[in-house]
Amino acid sequence: MLKYNLEDTITAISTPIGESGIGIVRISGKDSLLIADKIFVSKDGERPSNFKTYTTHYGWIVSGHKTQATSPKPNSKNLQPAACSPQQDIIDEVILTVMRAPKSYTKEDIVEINCHGGIVALRRALELILENGCRLAEPGEFTKRAFLNGRIDLAQAEAVLDIIRAKADSALKIGVEQLKGALSHKINNLRKDLLDILSQLEANIDFPEDGVTPVNQKELSQKLDNIDKELKDILNASKYGRILREGISTVICGKPNVGKSSLLNALLKQERSIVTPVAGTTRDTIEEIINIKGIPVRIVDTAGIIEPRDLIEKKAVQRSKRCIDLADLVILLFDGSKRLTQEDMVLIRKLRQKTILSVVNKIDLKQKIDKCSILKRFNCVVNISAKKLKNINLLENAIANLVYNGKINTPESILVSNLRHIELIKRTQKLVAGVIKSSDNNLPIEFIAQNIKDALGYLDELLGRRFSADLLDKIFNEFCIGK
């Protein structure tokens, strides 16, 4: 049973709290316009309940306002309602927008109040709305209502959060395509194909002697193979989609004083890490997210891997090693102004199992490093000067190349980045693969039909055709309250 009441009218601040030009308070539900009548005085004297849909109106949010059939017009010279009595209090000068059901975000009547962006004005407006019959929205409840009222399916609802959290253009594009229904369309088509197969099987099970056309084993296998291939294509592309959504974890690694912090600053294009000539300046990991060629890169500057001199350095080295173990990519940095040392060779050996991008830093200085020796060990070496910002673009291109043209190719199929979706598609594909095997082994069609029903159940769960309150709570609790 659902824990919330769709009959309630809900409200929340839909913009970040803090000083800004505009802050928005949103109201959704059957009483939205009646509540707006109680708190809003328009410049032209009209009530919000009389406003046409998709119109905006200038006026004031006023506490203690008494709704009248014909509200007196305010005095525009003083920029305040002439009808205000001593008991009334002007909270803010606002623009009010009306969007009537069913053509709104939630398919309910919506009122949005554009206040000035100060926290006091927004809070006072919100409190006044709550006093007049609204309740505070739960996290993501506006989007939850859009789903429950049938405007979007569950996969599209989750795409809203992906758009909000997108850290690069590529991640934004995935979210927008999913919100438009690209994934939903594909899943619905697969669902229809499975339903067609199931209906044919069940007709043979229920009416074996009524002239029903027997199942054509060859056609059945071909249809199932096509479905299996489409599911596998989606799963293969999902590896790429996850990277674009969550980014790749990248660690800058090297012996002390090779320029790791300088490189982080160069990639960020700002002074984020402290840089000094003293080895061991960085004594903790520093993490930032940067956008490299449309790829979100979670980049970590680590403390130099050294023999620790004290407890703090010991902890720093331990943390650096953990980051390296978990990293998708390691940028192994060498000092081009010095010869390779035993410390460099130890790092090369220890990182053999990782995906490494080797980088020679300090090319602005006289070069002493044996670059041929490095090239023997690595397919690609990028030469840079982090301090002089030289060839940083070549390093960015090399990082992007590892993603786009390396093990993970740019796919033409739909990109799935949501872990819940990926898991449900995996389960569906596993069942379809099992059905193919059962069909090839001539197992009873009753057994095959049940597996197809289970596969359909997973697709229905992905789209939200079946759901539990716990599932919705888990999904929408990740949203902010105003969305």
C-alpha positions in Angstrom: 0.0 0.0 0.0 1.2 3.5 -0.9 2.2 5.7 2.1 1.1 9.0 0.5 -2.2 10.5 -0.6 -2.5 11.7 -4.2 -5.5 13.8 -3.1 -3.2 16.1 -1.1 -2.0 19.3 -2.6 1.7 19.5 -2.1 4.3 22.3 -2.2 8.1 22.8 -2.0 10.8 25.2 -2.9 12.2 24.0 -6.2 15.4 26.0 -6.4 18.5 25.8 -4.3 18.4 27.7 -1.0 20.7 30.8 -1.0 20.9 34.2 -2.5 19.9 34.3 -6.1 17.9 36.4 -8.6 14.9 34.1 -8.5 13.6 31.4 -6.2 10.6 29.2 -7.2 7.9 27.7 -4.9 5.9 25.0 -6.6 2.3 23.9 -5.7 0.7 20.8 -7.3 -2.8 19.3 -6.7 -6.5 19.9 -6.9 -6.5 22.9 -4.5 -3.5 24.7 -6.1 -5.5 27.5 -7.6 -7.8 27.9 -4.5 -4.7 28.3 -2.3 -3.2 30.7 -4.7 -6.4 32.8 -4.5 -5.8 33.1 -0.7 -2.2 34.4 -0.9 -1.8 36.2 -4.2 -3.0 39.7 -5.2 -2.5 40.4 -8.9 -1.8 43.8 -10.4 -5.0 43.6 -12.5 -7.1 42.4 -9.6 -7.9 39.0 -11.1 -7.8 35.8 -9.1 -5.5 32.8 -10.0 -8.5 30.5 -10.3 -9.6 32.7 -13.2 -6.3 32.7 -15.0 -5.9 30.7 -18.2 -3.4 27.9 -18.4 0.2 28.6 -19.4 -0.1 32.3 -18.3 2.1 34.4 -16.0 0.9 37.2 -13.8 2.6 40.0 -11.8 1.5 40.7 -8.2 2.3 40.2 -4.6 2.3 37.3 -2.0 0.2 38.7 0.9 -0.6 37.1 4.3 -4.0 37.8 5.7 -5.4 38.3 2.2 -9.2 37.8 2.0 -10.4 36.3 -1.2 -13.2 38.4 -2.8 -15.2 37.8 -5.9 -13.7 40.9 -7.4 -10.4 41.9 -5.8 -9.7 45.7 -5.8 -6.8 46.7 -8.1 -3.6 47.6 -6.3 -2.0 51.0 -6.4 0.8 50.5 -9.1 2.5 53.8 -8.0 3.3 52.4 -4.6 3.9 48.9 -5.9 1.7 47.4 -3.3 -2.0 46.2 -3.1 -4.3 49.1 -2.3 -6.6 46.5 -0.6 -4.1 45.7 2.1 -5.4 46.2 5.6 -3.3 46.7 8.7 -3.7 43.0 9.4 -2.2 42.1 6.0 1.5 41.7 5.3 3.2 41.9 1.9 5.8 39.1 1.7 7.2 39.5 -1.7 6.7 40.9 -5.2 6.3 37.9 -7.5 5.5 36.4 -10.9 2.9 33.6 -10.7 2.5 31.0 -13.4 -0.5 28.7 -13.8 -0.5 25.3 -15.6 -3.8 23.5 -15.5 -4.3 19.7 -15.5 -3.8 17.5 -17.4 -1.1 19.3 -19.4 1.4 19.9 -16.7 4.4 18.2 -15.2 2.3 16.2 -12.7 -0.9 16.1 -14.8 -2.4 18.1 -11.9 -3.1 21.8 -11.5 0.3 23.5 -10.9 1.1 27.0 -9.6 4.7 28.2 -9.6 5.6 31.4 -7.7 8.7 33.1 -8.8 9.9 35.0 -5.8 13.1 36.9 -5.2 15.8 34.4 -4.4 16.5 35.3 -0.8 16.0 32.6 1.8 13.6 34.7 4.0 11.2 35.5 1.2 11.1 31.9 -0.1 10.6 30.5 3.4 7.8 33.0 4.3 6.0 32.2 1.0 6.3 28.5 1.7 5.1 28.8 5.2 2.1 30.8 4.0 1.2 28.1 1.4 1.4 25.4 4.1 -0.8 27.4 6.4 -3.5 27.5 3.7 -3.9 23.8 3.1 -0.8 22.4 1.5 1.5 19.8 2.9 5.3 19.7 2.2 6.2 17.5 -0.7 8.3 14.4 -0.1 11.6 14.0 -2.0 10.9 13.6 -5.7 7.1 13.7 -5.1 6.3 16.0 -8.1 8.1 13.5 -10.4 6.5 10.6 -8.5 3.1 12.1 -9.3 4.1 12.5 -12.9 4.8 8.7 -12.9 1.7 7.6 -10.9 -0.6 9.8 -13.0 0.7 8.2 -16.2 2.6 11.1 -17.8 5.9 9.2 -17.8 7.0 5.7 -17.0 9.4 4.8 -14.2 12.5 4.7 -16.5 11.7 8.2 -17.7 11.2 9.4 -14.1 14.6 8.1 -13.1 16.0 10.0 -16.1 15.0 13.2 -14.5 17.5 12.6 -11.7 20.2 11.6 -14.2 19.7 15.0 -15.9 19.9 16.9 -12.6 23.1 15.0 -11.7 24.8 15.1 -15.1 28.4 16.2 -14.8 29.2 16.3 -18.6 27.4 16.8 -21.9 27.4 13.1 -22.6 25.7 12.2 -19.4 23.1 14.9 -20.0 22.5 13.5 -23.5 21.8 10.0 -22.1 19.4 11.4 -19.5 17.5 13.5 -22.1 17.2 10.6 -24.5 15.8 8.4 -21.7 13.4 11.1 -20.6 12.2 11.4 -24.2 11.4 7.7 -24.0 14.2 6.1 -26.2 14.9 3.3 -23.7 11.2 2.9 -22.9 10.3 2.5 -26.6 13.0 -0.2 -27.0 11.8 -2.1 -23.9 8.2 -1.9 -24.9 9.0 -3.3 -28.4 10.9 -6.2 -26.7 8.0 -6.7 -24.4 5.6 -6.9 -27.3 7.7 -9.5 -29.1 7.8 -11.6 -25.9 4.1 -11.2 -25.5 3.5 -12.4 -29.1 5.5 -15.5 -28.4 3.8 -16.1 -25.1 0.3 -15.8 -26.6 1.2 -18.4 -29.2 2.5 -20.8 -26.7 -0.4 -20.4 -24.3 -2.9 -20.9 -27.2 -1.2 -24.3 -27.8 -1.3 -25.1 -24.1 -4.9 -24.2 -23.5 -6.5 -25.3 -26.8 -4.3 -28.1 -28.2 -7.3 -29.8 -30.0 -9.1 -26.7 -31.4 -7.1 -26.3 -34.6 -4.6 -23.9 -33.2 -1.5 -23.6 -35.4 1.3 -25.6 -33.7 4.4 -23.7 -32.6 6.9 -23.5 -35.4 10.2 -24.4 -33.7 12.3 -22.7 -36.3 10.4 -19.4 -36.2 10.3 -19.5 -32.4 14.1 -19.9 -32.2 14.6 -17.1 -34.7 12.4 -14.7 -32.7 14.1 -15.6 -29.5 17.5 -15.2 -31.0 16.6 -11.7 -32.2 15.4 -10.7 -28.8 18.5 -12.2 -27.1 20.7 -10.2 -29.5 18.9 -6.9 -28.8 19.2 -7.5 -25.1 22.9 -8.3 -25.4 23.5 -5.1 -27.5 21.9 -3.0 -24.7 24.0 -4.7 -22.1 27.2 -4.2 -24.0 26.5 -0.5 -24.5 25.6 -0.2 -20.8 29.3 -0.4 -19.9 29.9 2.7 -21.9 26.7 4.3 -20.5 27.8 3.8 -16.9 31.1 5.5 -17.6 29.4 8.5 -19.1 27.0 8.7 -16.2 29.4 8.1 -13.3 32.7 9.0 -14.9 35.9 7.1 -14.8 38.0 6.9 -11.6 41.4 8.2 -12.5 44.4 8.4 -10.1 47.5 10.5 -10.7 50.4 8.4 -9.4 54.1 8.7 -9.2 57.1 9.1 -6.8 57.3 12.3 -4.7 57.8 15.6 -6.5 57.2 14.5 -10.0 54.5 17.1 -10.4 51.3 15.2 -9.5 49.6 18.3 -7.9 50.8 20.5 -10.7 49.1 18.2 -13.2 45.9 18.2 -11.2 45.8 22.0 -11.2 46.6 22.0 -14.9 43.7 19.7 -15.7 41.3 21.6 -13.4 42.6 24.9 -14.8 42.7 26.3 -11.2 45.0 26.1 -8.2 43.4 23.2 -6.3 46.5 21.5 -4.8 49.3 23.1 -3.0 52.5 23.0 -5.1 56.0 23.4 -3.6 59.5 22.1 -4.4 59.4 20.1 -1.2 58.8 16.3 -1.7 55.9 15.0 0.2 53.8 18.2 0.2 50.7 16.3 -0.6 49.9 14.2 2.4 46.3 13.2 1.6 44.3 12.4 -1.5 42.5 15.2 -3.3 39.6 14.4 -5.5 37.8 16.5 -8.1 35.5 15.9 -11.1 36.5 17.3 -14.5 34.9 17.1 -17.9 37.3 15.8 -20.5 35.9 15.6 -24.0 32.4 15.0 -22.6 33.6 12.3 -20.2 33.2 12.9 -16.4 36.6 12.1 -15.0 36.8 11.6 -11.2 40.5 12.5 -10.8 42.5 11.9 -7.6 45.8 13.4 -6.7 47.6 11.0 -4.4 50.5 11.4 -2.0 53.7 10.1 -3.4 54.4 6.4 -2.8 57.4 6.6 -0.4 58.7 4.9 2.6 56.7 6.8 5.3 58.6 8.9 7.8 55.8 9.3 10.3 52.3 8.1 11.1 50.6 10.8 8.9 52.7 9.8 5.8 51.9 6.1 6.5 48.2 6.8 6.5 48.5 8.9 3.3 50.4 6.2 1.5 47.8 3.6 2.6 45.0 5.8 1.2 46.9 6.3 -2.0 47.3 2.6 -2.5 43.5 2.0 -1.9 42.7 4.7 -4.5 45.0 3.1 -7.0 43.5 -0.4 -6.4 40.0 1.0 -7.1 40.9 3.2 -10.1 39.7 2.6 -13.6 42.8 4.5 -15.0 46.2 5.3 -13.5 48.1 8.3 -14.9 51.7 7.2 -14.1 53.8 10.3 -13.9 57.6 10.5 -14.5 60.0 13.4 -14.0 61.6 14.0 -17.4 64.4 16.1 -15.9 65.7 13.1 -13.9 66.8 9.5 -14.8 64.5 6.6 -14.0 65.0 5.5 -10.4 64.4 2.3 -8.5 61.2 4.0 -7.1 59.9 4.4 -10.7 60.6 0.8 -11.6 58.9 -0.5 -8.4 55.7 1.5 -9.4 55.8 0.2 -13.0 55.9 -3.4 -11.6 53.2 -2.9 -9.0 50.8 -1.3 -11.6 51.2 -4.0 -14.2 47.6 -5.1 -13.8 46.1 -1.6 -14.1 45.1 0.4 -17.2 48.0 2.9 -17.3 48.6 6.1 -19.2 52.3 7.0 -18.9 53.1 10.7 -18.8 56.5 12.3 -18.8 56.4 15.7 -17.0 58.8 18.7 -16.9 59.6 18.7 -20.6 60.4 22.4 -20.1 63.6 21.4 -18.3 66.6 19.6 -19.7 65.7 16.0 -20.3 67.6 13.2 -18.6 65.0 10.4 -18.6 65.4 7.4 -20.9 62.2 7.7 -22.9 63.1 4.6 -25.0 63.0 2.5 -21.8 59.5 3.8 -21.0 58.2 3.2 -24.6 59.3 -0.4 -24.3 56.9 -0.8 -21.4 54.0 1.3 -22.5 52.2 1.7 -25.8 51.6 5.4 -25.4 53.7 8.1 -23.7 52.5 11.7 -23.4 55.1 14.4 -22.9 53.9 17.4 -21.0 54.9 20.3 -18.8 52.2 20.7 -16.1 53.9 23.9 -14.8 53.9 25.6 -18.2 50.6 24.0 -19.3 52.2 22.5 -22.3 50.6 19.5 -24.2 47.8 19.2 -21.6 45.4 19.0 -24.5 47.4 15.9 -25.8 46.9 14.3 -22.4 43.2 15.0 -22.4 43.0 13.5 -25.9 44.8 10.4 -24.7 42.3 9.9 -21.8 39.4 10.3 -24.1 40.9 7.9 -26.6 41.1 5.2 -24.0 37.4 5.5 -23.4 36.1 6.1 -26.9 38.5 3.9 -28.9 39.9 1.5 -26.4 38.2 -1.4 -24.8 34.9 0.6 -24.7 33.8 1.6 -28.2 31.3 4.3 -29.0 28.0 2.3 -29.4 25.2 3.1 -31.8 22.6 1.3 -29.6 20.7 2.9 -26.7 22.9 3.7 -23.7 21.6 2.4 -20.4 23.4 3.9 -17.4 21.1 3.1 -14.5 22.2 0.1 -12.4 18.6 -0.9 -11.7 17.8 -1.0 -15.4 21.0 -2.9 -16.2 20.3 -5.6 -13.6 16.7 -6.1 -14.8 17.9 -6.4 -18.4 20.5 -8.9 -17.4 17.9 -11.0 -15.7 15.7 -10.8 -18.7 18.5 -11.8 -21.1 19.4 -14.7 -18.9 15.9 -16.0 -19.0 15.6 -15.5 -22.7 18.9 -17.4 -23.2 17.5 -20.2 -21.0 14.3 -20.3 -23.1 16.4 -20.7 -26.3 18.3 -23.6 -24.8 15.0 -25.2 -23.6 13.5 -24.7 -27.0 16.5 -26.3 -28.7 16.3 -29.3 -26.3 12.5 -29.6 -27.0 11.5 -29.1 -23.4 7.7 -28.8 -22.7 6.2 -25.5 -23.9 4.7 -25.0 -20.4 8.2 -24.6 -19.0 9.2 -22.2 -21.8 6.0 -20.1 -21.3 6.7 -19.7 -17.6 10.3 -18.4 -18.3 8.9 -15.9 -20.8 6.3 -14.7 -18.2 9.2 -14.2 -15.7 11.1 -12.2 -18.3 8.1 -10.0 -19.0 7.9 -9.4 -15.2 11.4 -8.0 -15.2 10.6 -5.6 -18.1 7.4 -4.5 -16.4 9.4 -3.7 -13.3 11.8 -1.6 -15.3 9.0 0.4 -16.9 7.1 0.6 -13.6 4.1 -1.4 -14.8 4.4 -3.2 -11.5 6.0 -1.7 -8.5 6.0 -1.6 -4.7 5.9 1.4 -2.4 9.4 0.4 -1.1 10.8 0.6 -4.7 9.3 4.0 -5.3 10.6 5.2 -2.0 14.1 4.0 -2.8 14.1 5.7 -6.2 12.5 9.0 -5.3 14.2 9.5 -2.0 17.3 10.3 -4.0 15.6 13.3 -5.5 15.5 16.8 -3.9 12.2 17.8 -2.3 11.3 20.3 -5.0 11.5 17.9 -7.9 
